[in-house]
Amino acid sequence: MGSGQKVAVFGAYGHTGRFVVAELRERGLLPVLSGRDADKLKALAQEAGLDARPASVEHPASLDRALAGAAAVINCAGPFATTAAPVIEAALRAGIPYLDVAAEIEANIDTFAHFADRARGAGALIVPAMAFFGGFGDLLATAAMDDWTAADEAHIAYGLSSWHPTAGTRTAGAVSRQRRGGRRILYTKGRLELRHDAPPTLEWPFPEPMGPRPVIGEFTMAEAVTVPSHLSIPEVRTYMTVEAARDIAAPDTPAPAAVDERGRSAQTFLVDVVVRSGADERRAVARGQDIYAVTAPLVVEAVDRILTGRTHASGVASAGEIFDAPDFLRALSPHITLELRP
Ligand SMILES: NC(=O)c1ccc[n+]([C@@H]2O[C@H](COP(=O)([O-])OP(=O)(O)OC[C@H]3O[C@@H](n4cnc5c(N)ncnc54)[C@H](OP(=O)(O)O)[C@@H]3O)[C@@H](O)[C@H]2O)c1
């Protein structure tokens, strides 16, 4: 890589945006910093020696200025219920690919629903949820499928050691809860269902050394949108370690704190994905550190592949559909360690 192409980052001074900016620079791309707060943006621009272009979703012309000359845009500013559509519109006007890191299920559904036809018609590429939740689980499920074209079930179990949420994560959760009227969401029988009952607590057999752990079942995340968008799997189930689920539910859990020179927190993750067809099972397992930090190599690897033509689709598409999933996942080393077990 190292093409020096400009990539606009909307929400550049947020926690995730900063990781994305650093990753773009590390890989020889030129971040164009954008966001709504001119002061925060200026401070980051001075620190990084980069170009800053304040923009607001209420002012399309400001977004056009932010995206001018960029080869792609990455939207890291949530809630995406507010930011995704205006930034996608600007990307379509500029004729450049759009990627975001939205974990909000409803916002991701909206992106597919509102932009699929227009993006396909324009030959544009829009990639929602190109992040730890959404894109990563989809890549793992797609890699685990290997040559299967359909499966009965996909199980995505998140073994997070803890989950210290950012302000953006808390806001995203609140927006999604409000949009679904306090109900929870489940992907079953080939569609999304809203439920009033409590989710189950059960034990998930994570691979050693983690081993079996209590998890909240039906802890539905963005994979309920990304996986069924291109894989024929009628049941998609997500699980979360109870410690992490407790952290994210508690109002006083602190924000993530850096423990290394990359700014990563001490949080570790293991993502265990099992796809099942009849009595046969296939598995993909990934391990790493800090779900916010790892979102940067995920979305920047995606940008790199898009800018170098290594894609299978256009329109609105999930990571597993656009990219060669096993090859993509292997390219994330050393940020993740990967085991594919056919
Ligand atoms: N799918 C995943 O795995 C994944 C991973 C990482 C992050 N995310 C999502 O990404 C989002 C950001 O997370 P974060 O950790 O970076 O949180 P953060 O540090 O709180 O940053 C949030 C950013 O969004 C900006 N923002 C909020 N509302 C905006 C609006 N209306 N217009 C423009 N900018 C706005 C904020 O700017 P101000 O400071 O000006 O408010 C800030 O730059 C969240 O929605 C989070 O759920 C998802």
The ligand as a Tripos MOL2 file, in Angstrom:
@<TRIPOS>MOLECULE
LIG
   48    52     1     0     0
SMALL
NO_CHARGES

@<TRIPOS>ATOM
      1 N1        -19.4830   -1.6850   15.1530 N.am      1 LIG1
      2 C1        -18.4780   -1.5850   16.0110 C.2       1 LIG1
      3 O1        -17.8570   -2.5610   16.3860 O.2       1 LIG1
      4 C2        -18.0290   -0.2280   16.4500 C.ar      1 LIG1
      5 C3        -16.7110   -0.0320   16.8470 C.ar      1 LIG1
      6 C4        -16.3390    1.2480   17.2460 C.ar      1 LIG1
      7 C5        -17.2690    2.2900   17.2600 C.ar      1 LIG1
      8 N2        -18.5430    2.0310   16.8640 N.ar      1 LIG1
      9 C6        -19.5460    3.0900   16.8370 C.3       1 LIG1
     10 O2        -18.9490    4.2850   16.3470 O.3       1 LIG1
     11 C7        -19.5110    5.3980   16.9820 C.3       1 LIG1
     12 C8        -18.4210    6.2450   17.5850 C.3       1 LIG1
     13 O3        -17.8410    5.5430   18.6160 O.3       1 LIG1
     14 P1        -16.6130    6.1200   19.4480 P.3       1 LIG1
     15 O4        -16.1600    4.9980   20.2610 O.co2     1 LIG1
     16 O5        -15.6330    6.7550   18.5460 O.co2     1 LIG1
     17 O6        -17.3570    7.2200   20.3520 O.3       1 LIG1
     18 P2        -16.8910    8.6820   20.7710 P.3       1 LIG1
     19 O7        -15.4600    8.7090   21.1630 O.co2     1 LIG1
     20 O8        -17.9020    9.1300   21.7670 O.co2     1 LIG1
     21 O9        -17.0230    9.5370   19.4430 O.3       1 LIG1
     22 C9        -18.2440    9.8660   18.8700 C.3       1 LIG1
     23 C10       -17.9680   10.7750   17.7010 C.3       1 LIG1
     24 O10       -19.1950   11.0090   16.9900 O.3       1 LIG1
     25 C11       -19.3340   12.4260   16.8250 C.3       1 LIG1
     26 N3        -20.7400   12.7830   16.6750 N.ar      1 LIG1
     27 C12       -21.7720   12.4960   17.4830 C.ar      1 LIG1
     28 N4        -22.9240   12.9950   16.9850 N.ar      1 LIG1
     29 C13       -22.5900   13.6410   15.8450 C.ar      1 LIG1
     30 C14       -23.3330   14.3770   14.8860 C.ar      1 LIG1
     31 N5        -24.6530   14.5480   14.9800 N.pl3     1 LIG1
     32 N6        -22.6590   14.9180   13.8550 N.ar      1 LIG1
     33 C15       -21.3290   14.7570   13.7410 C.ar      1 LIG1
     34 N7        -20.5810   14.0780   14.6080 N.ar      1 LIG1
     35 C16       -21.2060   13.5270   15.6580 C.ar      1 LIG1
     36 C17       -18.7040   12.9910   18.0660 C.3       1 LIG1
     37 O11       -18.4340   14.3620   17.9050 O.3       1 LIG1
     38 P3        -18.6950   15.4330   19.0970 P.3       1 LIG1
     39 O12       -17.5770   15.2430   20.0840 O.co2     1 LIG1
     40 O13       -18.6770   16.7330   18.4040 O.co2     1 LIG1
     41 O14       -20.0330   15.0980   19.7210 O.co2     1 LIG1
     42 C18       -17.4330   12.1380   18.1260 C.3       1 LIG1
     43 O15       -16.4700   12.5420   17.2040 O.3       1 LIG1
     44 C19       -20.5340    4.8410   17.9880 C.3       1 LIG1
     45 O16       -21.7970    4.8690   17.3910 O.3       1 LIG1
     46 C20       -20.0850    3.4110   18.1980 C.3       1 LIG1
     47 O17       -21.1580    2.5470   18.5310 O.3       1 LIG1
     48 C21       -18.9350    0.8000   16.4690 C.ar      1 LIG1
@<TRIPOS>BOND
     1     1     2 1
     2     2     3 2
     3     2     4 1
     4     4     5 ar
     5     4    48 ar
     6     5     6 ar
     7     6     7 ar
     8     7     8 ar
     9     8     9 1
    10     8    48 ar
    11     9    10 1
    12     9    46 1
    13    10    11 1
    14    11    12 1
    15    11    44 1
    16    12    13 1
    17    13    14 1
    18    14    15 2
    19    14    16 1
    20    14    17 1
    21    17    18 1
    22    18    19 2
    23    18    20 1
    24    18    21 1
    25    21    22 1
    26    22    23 1
    27    23    24 1
    28    23    42 1
    29    24    25 1
    30    25    26 1
    31    25    36 1
    32    26    27 ar
    33    26    35 ar
    34    27    28 ar
    35    28    29 ar
    36    29    30 ar
    37    29    35 ar
    38    30    31 1
    39    30    32 ar
    40    32    33 ar
    41    33    34 ar
    42    34    35 ar
    43    36    37 1
    44    36    42 1
    45    37    38 1
    46    38    39 2
    47    38    40 1
    48    38    41 1
    49    42    43 1
    50    44    45 1
    51    44    46 1
    52    46    47 1
@<TRIPOS>SUBSTRUCTURE
     1 LIG1         1 GROUP 0 **** ****
